[in-house]
Amino acid sequence: GDILDRNGSILASTTEAYRVDADLKTFRRLLESKKLTAEEFAAPLAEILGEEESEIVKKLTAENNGIIIKRKIEKDTIDLLREYIDEEGINFLIIGYDNIRYYPNESFL
C-alpha cells in the first residue's frame, strides 16, 4: 500500500515483486544424480536474473539447506525464469512474492 503525508501526497508506495529461493538439499541431490555442476545451472540463472555467475555459484554451493537467490524481481524476469524452469524440469527453485518500496519524491533515499 501507499504511505501518505497529512496532505494526501504519496511518500512511499509498495509494488508487488518476486523472489527466488533455492532448496539446496534438493539441488545437491540433482547434481549428484545427473552428474552436473553448480556452474551449469548458474550461467543461465545469472543471465536471466541479471546477476554475476560467480555470485549464483556461491549461493548454490552454500552449506545451508536453503538460500535466497535474488529478491525484488519484476514479473517479466520471473516469466522468463518460469519458462526456463519448465523447459529444464528444474525442481529446486522456489518462486515467491516480495515487495518493492518506491519513494516518488526520493525523500527517504
C-alpha positions, -999 to +999 in steps of 0.1 A: +000+000+000+009+036-001+022+058+027+007+093+026+016+126+043-011+146+060-020+163+027-026+130+009+006+131-011+024+098-016+056+095+004+061+058-004+044+032-025+047-006-024+046-027-055+044-065-057+075-082-069+090-117-067+119-135-051+137-167-060+149-192-033+168-224-038+162-256-019+199-266-018+193-301-004+172-309-035+198-291-057+227-312-043+207-344-049+200-333-085+237-326-091+247-360-077+220-379-097+227-362-130+265-357-126+262-320-132+280-290-116+266-258-100+282-238-128+260-255-154+229-241-136+245-208-126+252-195-161+216-195-173+202-183-140+227-154-139+217-144-174+180-145-166+183-127-133+209-102-143+234-113-117+271-123-117+276-160-124+301-162-096+275-149-071+250-175-082+276-203-079+285-190-044+248-192-033+242-226-049+272-241-032+264-227+002+263-252+031+228-242+040+197-262+031+181-232+015+191-197+004+177-166-013+190-164-048+175-129-055+148-106-042+128-077-057+124-093-092+100-079-117+073-100-133+088-101-168+120-116-154+100-142-134+082-152-166+115-159-183+127-178-152+095-199-151+099-207-188+135-219-181+123-239-151+096-256-172+119-263-201+147-278-179+124-296-154+141-278-125+127-287-091+150-268-067+140-232-073+111-217-054+094-185-067+077-164-040+062-130-035+082-100-024+076-062-023+094-032-038+092+001-019+093+032-041+098+067-029+084+090-056+100+122-042+132+104-033+126+118+002+140+087+020+170+077+000 
